[in-house]
Structures are given as C-alpha cells and as structure tokens.
Amino acid sequence: MSQSVRVEKLSFQYNNDVRWILKNISFQIGEGDVVGVVGPSGVGKSTLCYCLKGIIPHVLPGNVVGDVWVNDINTREVPAGKIAEHIGIVFQDPESQIVGLTVEEELAFGPENMEDPPEEIRRRMPELLNLVGLGGYLRQETYKLSGGQKQRLAIASALMMHPQILILDEPTSELDPIGREEVYRSIRDLKRDGVTIILVDHHIEEMLDVIDRLLVLEDGMLIEDTTPRQFFARDLTGKYEWLRRPQVVQVAAVLQAEGTMEGRMSPFEQEFIEEARELLGPDSESHSTAVGGKR
C-alpha cells in the first residue's frame, strides 16, 4: 500500500519557548489507514496535527527539525494552500470553523476560494452531506444545528476541498455521548470510503471501533506505534495514568485477577462478550450484560 504520510525525525519548538514540544518523531501512514493518536494533555498531539497540515511552519513559526511528507510533498517546501489540496483538518470546536450562515454557504466557502467550478461545487454538496448523515440539510441555518451536526458539517466542509487525508483533532471533546456517536458514525462511513484518517481523541473506547493503528505520545515522544489489540494485550495498570481503559478491558482485568479467566481478552466489546461466553458458559450472561448494557 502506498504511503500517504511520512514523518522523519520530526522535532518542533515554538518561538519563545525553551521546550521542544515534539522530539524526534518518525512514522508512516498508508493510504486508507485510520490511525489514532493518544496521550496526556499538552503532550504535543495538536502540534503534530499542525505539522502534518502545514500550519507549522507556514502559519505558526518555530524551530523545525526533520521532515513531513504528505503524498510525496514536503510540507516545509510548498505553501499551505497547496498542502490543503491533499490534507484537511477538523478541530475540536465546530463553532470556530463554521463561517457560513447556511449549510450551503459553509460547504461552498472553501472550494469557491480555490476557484472550483460552481457546477462541481453544487454536485458534491448533496453527496458529502449524505456521507456525514446530513442529507436534506442544505438550506438549514448553521446556528440551528446541534453540536454533533456542526462537527459533521465541519467534516463535510473539509472534504469539499478534495483531500485524500483527513485530520480530526479531538472532534468529539466538546460533544455529549449522542454527538460523539454521530461523529463516529461519520468516521466509520469515511473509512469504508477509503479516506486516510488521523484521529486524535481522548475517548479511546470509541476509537477502537475505527482505527487500524495506535500512536501513543508522551513528553513529546512517540513511545508506541502498534495495533489496538497488541496495545491492550499487555497489563497497562499504572503505566499510563491518563489512559481511560475501555470498559471491556477493565472487566477482563477484574476477571483475570479473580482467576475466573486466564490470558488477555479482546479489547473489542463484541469479541470479548463472545470469548467470555465460550469460557464461562451460561454464567457469562451477567458479565456480558454488564459490558454490553443489554441482554
């Protein structure tokens, strides 16, 4: 599979800051991959997103060491407008991103500035609204949308620019559970469409459903580059104090401590329930109810 993103020995320091926010980070992301990025607050996750998008160094200056390649384009060597043709970004606050009074105006804003043909802009609007679950909302005023709807509109607006890669920087941090589910439903649809996604989020339980790989940052360094299954196959108790372990992982830890189950169980809810039923027999129904919330 071809590479969409390649980061080579990337370090970054903001002007007037003695700290290096990012320290010697290297990784690759293949076309169509969905990669999660996690870590404690202030560790450099958003800064990494800015580097991938080209906001650093073109908008936010500082000391940059190393290189970021997006579709074989070095982000330090081309203007930010050129990078926007390849990679889009959606931030955590949908209010700060929406500029149009209606959904139609919002979707048209970016491609009109890129001088896309009007007929092409009109053609793509219904297609992308359907993709993010906002079909029929073209004439809706943006201020009347819920938080989850605004975030899904922000995703559609980013996709109007034809990017092959989409960065989602904590897109659900300001949403309630219903809004989070709406956004993740859209992410799952984007994954099925083959969009390359870099997803930053604190809600790792929801992330597990969509990501192929997990990048873990601490103190500005990349300390893990693995699959979710491999990551949670280890005993992480006390290792990452910031980590919100998925509910099934917590239940498995309790069962293992009691000696009820041996070995590491799946971090994926449905797989875990099936494994628990197989090992525990009829008594597993109460455990699966506790995990899944229903019989």
Secondary structure, 3 states (H helix, E strand, C coil): CCEEEEEEEEEEEECCCCCCCEEEEEEEEECCCEEEEECCCCCCHHHHHHHHHCHHHHCCCEEEEEEEEECCEECCCCCHHHHCCCEEEECCCHHHCCCCCEHHHHHHHHHHHCCCCHHHHHHHHHHHHHHCCCCCCCCCEHHHCCHHHHHHHHHHHHHCCCCCEEEEECCCCCCCHHHHHHHHHHHHHHHHCCCEEEEECCCHHHHCCCCCEEEEEECCEEEEEECHHHHHCCCCCCCCCCCCCCHHHHHHHHHHHHCCCCCCCCCCHHHHHHHHHHHHHHHHHHHHHHHHCCC
